[in-house]
């Protein structure tokens, strides 16, 4: 049995030393055009030192039209009748009647939502009710990975992020974080104001109005273009993010990683450290970590909390880019930061194989893009979302995390979003008939909130 996992700079003070402020070069999507370019910074908008990196070409979905107009809010054409409606994300507890008081008449039921999938609103960018430019210096970003922090909030981790376009370097950050208590999700995932040093506020900040980069490079790889979150989960009051170190952005939908690793925050996302033993090289060439065959299939992740009675946590894994298949591992919650103690599903032996990622076999055939997973209480099945080889958002269901997984079910056709969609990340409080999820659009280079209603 291996010793307790080491944490690289675990204390809050030393974790802070891992976090560097910085900027990175402009994305190929030409983010500083249109509405984003027109937003003027406040007089005190500060520059940030440059980070090594390069344009995130690989995140661009194949065939994306960078000049496409913004999609319209509301129902997506062509999907009506495929799904049905359910109640709100988080029900409000009833107020008990006071002694002697007459109970109020029951309110009329809300009119049912139309069946299908709809665009609820923008989470980030110039068109978001969150006003992310003014409040967080975010005019463009992507991903928006969501998880329950165990304290009544949903945390959202974003990837490559830029701010005011007229500030030198465009205030580029590899990643940022939001916090939300919004259970209504009426027109966005509402985010409160950020307060410097306040771990319950809307975002960790470097300064008022400027969200900070939360995870920086370990500097273990000779070439690194970015640090991109891929999954998040809360265990034992601590927050965990699986992230990937980008070696190169390649062609559309393709990139190469140096390694994946797990970062931890003891203070609700204000400061982060990285477990050295969680670093999984995608291949030979990382001096400080030995390459283990099979770890190349766990460069991107999707954490999963199981259904009732299952003591394990799960992590799906996919290789770099969007062309690979999905694999799965399980582990005791205390073993989360140490993948050497994980078990990997092998269909060849019909068993979970300990400590050997090379034994893992495909559970969902590719192409599988960025994915998210949940146990759905309405279906009483496991459910995953991802974008397939056509860049459509699809859903699959299964009776167990390892499968067998059913056929793809279309939720969002890419043809309705010519700007290019990717990265559907489920909201952790929507586990019934109504599914809310974040979805990135490349041409806008921002994150949308979507809603699909299941049969």
WOZI-V26162 format. One record per residue. N is the residue number from 1. RES is the residue in one small letter. SS is DSSP state (H for helix, E for strand, C for the rest). PSI is psi in degrees with one decimal (none if undefined). Layout:
BEGIN
n: <N	N>
res: <RES	RES>
ss: <SS	SS>
psi: <PSI	PSI>
END
This chain:
BEGIN
n: <1	2	3	4	5	6	7	8	9	10	11	12	13	14	15	16	17	18	19	20	21	22	23	24	25	26	27	28	29	30	31	32	33	34	35	36	37	38	39	40	41	42	43	44	45	46	47	48	49	50	51	52	53	54	55	56	57	58	59	60	61	62	63	64	65	66	67	68	69	70	71	72	73	74	75	76	77	78	79	80	81	82	83	84	85	86	87	88	89	90	91	92	93	94	95	96	97	98	99	100	101	102	103	104	105	106	107	108	109	110	111	112	113	114	115	116	117	118	119	120	121	122	123	124	125	126	127	128	129	130	131	132	133	134	135	136	137	138	139	140	141	142	143	144	145	146	147	148	149	150	151	152	153	154	155	156	157	158	159	160	161	162	163	164	165	166	167	168	169	170	171	172	173	174	175	176	177	178	179	180	181	182	183	184	185	186	187	188	189	190	191	192	193	194	195	196	197	198	199	200	201	202	203	204	205	206	207	208	209	210	211	212	213	214	215	216	217	218	219	220	221	222	223	224	225	226	227	228	229	230	231	232	233	234	235	236	237	238	239	240	241	242	243	244	245	246	247	248	249	250	251	252	253	254	255	256	257	258	259	260	261	262	263	264	265	266	267	268	269	270	271	272	273	274	275	276	277	278	279	280	281	282	283	284	285	286	287	288	289	290	291	292	293	294	295	296	297	298	299	300	301	302	303	304	305	306	307	308	309	310	311	312	313	314	315	316	317	318	319	320	321	322	323	324	325	326	327	328	329	330	331	332	333	334	335	336	337	338	339	340	341	342	343	344	345	346	347	348	349	350	351	352	353	354	355	356	357	358	359	360	361	362	363	364	365	366	367	368	369	370	371	372	373	374	375	376	377	378	379	380	381	382	383	384	385	386	387	388	389	390	391	392	393	394	395	396	397	398	399	400	401	402	403	404	405	406	407	408	409	410	411	412	413	414	415	416	417	418	419	420	421	422	423	424	425	426	427	428	429	430	431	432	433	434	435	436	437	438	439	440	441	442	443	444	445	446	447	448	449	450	451	452	453	454	455>
res: <x	x	x	x	x	x	x	x	x	x	x	x	x	x	x	x	x	x	x	x	x	x	x	x	x	x	x	x	x	x	x	x	x	x	x	x	x	x	x	x	x	x	x	x	x	x	x	x	x	x	x	x	x	x	x	x	x	x	x	x	x	x	x	x	x	x	x	x	x	x	x	x	x	x	x	x	x	x	x	x	x	x	x	x	x	x	x	x	x	x	x	x	x	x	x	x	x	x	x	x	x	x	x	x	x	x	x	x	x	x	x	x	x	x	x	x	x	x	x	x	x	x	x	x	x	x	x	x	x	x	x	x	x	x	x	x	x	x	x	x	x	x	x	x	x	x	x	x	x	x	x	x	x	x	x	x	x	x	x	x	x	x	x	x	x	x	x	x	x	x	x	x	x	x	x	x	x	x	x	x	x	x	x	x	x	x	x	x	x	x	x	x	x	x	x	x	x	x	x	x	x	x	x	x	x	x	x	x	x	x	x	x	x	x	x	x	x	x	x	x	x	x	x	x	x	x	x	x	x	x	x	x	x	x	x	x	x	x	x	x	x	x	x	x	x	x	x	x	x	x	x	x	x	x	x	x	x	x	x	x	x	x	x	x	x	x	x	x	x	x	x	x	x	x	x	x	x	x	x	x	x	x	x	x	x	x	x	x	x	x	x	x	x	x	x	x	x	x	x	x	x	x	x	x	x	x	x	x	x	x	x	x	x	x	x	x	x	x	x	x	x	x	x	x	x	x	x	x	x	x	x	x	x	x	x	x	x	x	x	x	x	x	x	x	x	x	x	x	x	x	x	x	x	x	x	x	x	x	x	x	x	x	x	x	x	x	x	x	x	x	x	x	x	x	x	x	x	x	x	x	x	x	x	x	x	x	x	x	x	x	x	x	x	x	x	x	x	x	x	x	x	x	x	x	x	x	x	x	x	x	x	x	x	x	x	x	x	x	x	x	x	x	x	x	x	x	x	x	x	x	x	x	x	x	x	x	x	x	x	x	x	x	x	x	x	x	x	x	x	x	x	x	x	x	x>
ss: <C	C	C	C	C	C	C	E	C	C	C	H	H	H	H	H	H	H	C	C	C	C	E	C	C	C	C	C	C	C	C	C	C	H	H	H	H	H	C	C	C	C	C	C	C	C	C	C	C	E	C	C	C	C	C	C	H	H	H	C	C	C	C	C	C	C	C	C	C	C	C	C	C	E	E	C	C	C	C	C	C	C	C	C	C	C	C	C	C	C	C	C	C	C	C	C	C	C	C	C	C	C	C	C	C	C	C	C	C	C	C	C	C	C	C	C	E	E	E	E	E	E	C	C	C	C	C	C	C	C	C	H	H	H	H	H	C	C	C	E	C	C	E	E	E	E	E	E	C	C	C	C	C	E	E	E	E	E	C	C	E	E	C	C	C	C	C	H	H	H	H	C	E	C	C	E	E	E	E	E	C	C	C	C	C	C	C	C	C	C	C	C	C	C	C	C	C	C	C	C	C	C	C	C	E	E	E	C	C	E	E	C	C	C	C	C	C	C	C	C	C	C	C	C	C	E	E	E	E	E	E	E	E	E	E	C	C	E	E	E	E	E	E	E	E	E	E	E	E	C	C	C	C	C	E	E	E	E	E	E	E	E	E	E	E	C	C	C	C	C	C	C	E	E	C	H	H	H	C	E	E	C	C	C	C	C	C	C	C	C	C	C	C	C	H	H	H	H	C	E	E	E	E	E	E	C	C	C	C	C	C	E	E	E	E	E	E	E	C	C	C	C	C	C	C	E	E	E	E	E	E	E	H	H	H	C	C	C	H	H	H	C	E	E	E	E	C	C	C	C	E	E	E	E	C	C	H	H	H	C	C	C	C	E	C	C	C	C	C	C	E	E	E	E	E	E	C	C	C	C	E	E	E	E	E	E	E	C	C	C	C	C	E	E	E	E	E	E	C	C	C	C	C	C	C	C	C	C	E	E	E	E	C	H	H	H	C	C	C	C	E	E	E	E	E	E	C	C	C	C	C	C	C	E	E	E	E	E	E	E	E	C	C	C	C	E	E	E	E	E	E	E	E	C	C>
psi: <131.2	154.6	172.1	133.8	138.7	147.8	125.8	107.6	70.0	-39.2	156.5	-42.3	-44.4	-29.7	-37.9	-29.9	-22.4	-20.4	118.9	141.3	151.4	179.1	166.1	166.2	162.8	144.5	156.0	-25.0	4.3	60.4	-33.0	57.9	165.4	-137.6	-36.8	-42.3	-27.4	-13.7	122.4	136.0	157.1	163.7	-28.7	14.1	123.9	153.2	162.1	143.8	149.4	142.5	151.6	146.1	-165.9	168.3	133.0	63.7	-35.9	-25.5	-14.4	120.7	144.4	132.6	6.9	135.6	105.4	-12.2	10.4	143.8	161.2	141.0	152.5	145.5	153.5	-162.9	138.5	123.8	145.8	-3.6	0.4	134.6	-11.1	-25.9	165.8	177.4	153.9	-179.8	-168.4	168.6	-48.6	112.5	147.4	131.4	137.3	146.4	123.5	142.7	146.6	150.1	132.2	-9.1	146.7	132.7	140.1	148.2	146.1	136.5	152.9	140.3	145.6	144.6	141.0	144.1	149.4	145.4	154.0	-159.6	142.7	156.1	113.6	-44.1	177.7	134.0	-35.3	163.4	-178.0	-25.0	8.0	136.9	-17.0	-10.4	55.9	-21.6	-52.6	-37.6	-22.7	3.7	47.5	107.7	-15.4	139.7	179.1	179.0	-93.9	49.5	129.1	142.4	156.1	127.2	0.5	5.1	26.4	14.6	155.8	127.0	145.4	121.4	130.9	159.5	-144.8	125.6	136.0	160.3	-128.3	127.2	-26.2	-7.4	139.3	128.3	-4.1	22.7	45.7	136.5	144.4	-31.0	152.4	173.1	139.5	158.6	143.1	147.2	14.6	118.1	-6.0	-41.6	44.3	-36.3	2.0	-178.1	100.2	135.3	125.8	172.3	147.4	147.6	127.3	125.2	2.1	109.5	-0.4	-6.9	179.8	-23.5	143.7	130.2	146.8	-38.9	163.1	127.6	13.2	101.4	140.9	157.7	130.1	-31.5	126.9	177.7	144.6	-15.2	37.6	-13.6	141.1	-27.9	127.2	129.7	-10.4	164.4	108.2	122.3	148.2	-16.8	156.1	152.3	155.9	133.6	125.7	33.0	0.2	152.0	137.4	138.9	128.4	130.2	164.0	141.1	120.4	122.4	-43.1	142.8	123.0	-133.4	179.4	127.6	10.0	133.8	164.8	132.7	152.8	-47.5	167.0	159.2	172.6	125.8	151.2	144.3	126.1	-5.7	45.8	33.6	1.7	-42.6	146.3	144.1	167.8	131.1	115.2	-34.3	-7.5	-7.4	123.9	104.4	140.8	-12.2	178.3	155.6	-6.6	109.2	-38.2	1.0	136.6	134.1	128.9	119.8	134.7	-26.9	-19.1	-18.9	3.2	42.8	-32.5	151.3	168.5	106.7	150.3	126.1	131.2	177.7	-176.6	138.7	-3.2	119.5	-5.5	163.2	160.0	154.0	117.7	154.1	143.9	158.0	179.4	142.3	-169.1	13.0	-6.3	176.8	171.4	141.9	174.0	145.5	159.3	161.3	154.7	146.0	-36.7	-15.7	4.6	-48.1	5.1	85.1	-13.7	-16.4	10.8	162.3	145.0	134.3	128.4	113.2	-24.0	-37.1	-1.7	46.2	163.9	124.0	122.0	140.7	25.2	86.6	-22.3	-17.4	-13.2	137.6	163.1	131.2	-28.0	117.9	146.9	174.3	134.0	118.2	-162.0	136.4	161.4	159.9	155.1	163.1	120.2	120.8	-21.8	-48.0	-21.8	42.9	161.6	149.8	136.1	148.9	143.3	171.2	134.3	-166.1	-16.8	5.2	18.7	143.8	122.7	160.1	143.6	154.3	156.7	155.2	-15.1	155.4	-34.0	-1.0	-166.7	138.0	133.3	-178.4	161.9	137.8	124.9	128.3	-43.5	111.8	132.0	-25.1	-24.1	-6.6	74.7	-15.1	-11.3	114.1	152.9	164.7	69.3	114.2	117.8	142.7	129.7	-15.5	-2.6	92.2	12.9	-136.6	-34.8	121.6	122.3	140.3	149.0	147.8	131.4	143.0	126.8	-45.7	-37.1	-18.9	58.2	175.9	132.8	151.6	125.9	159.0	127.2	140.8	123.8	159.2	none>
END
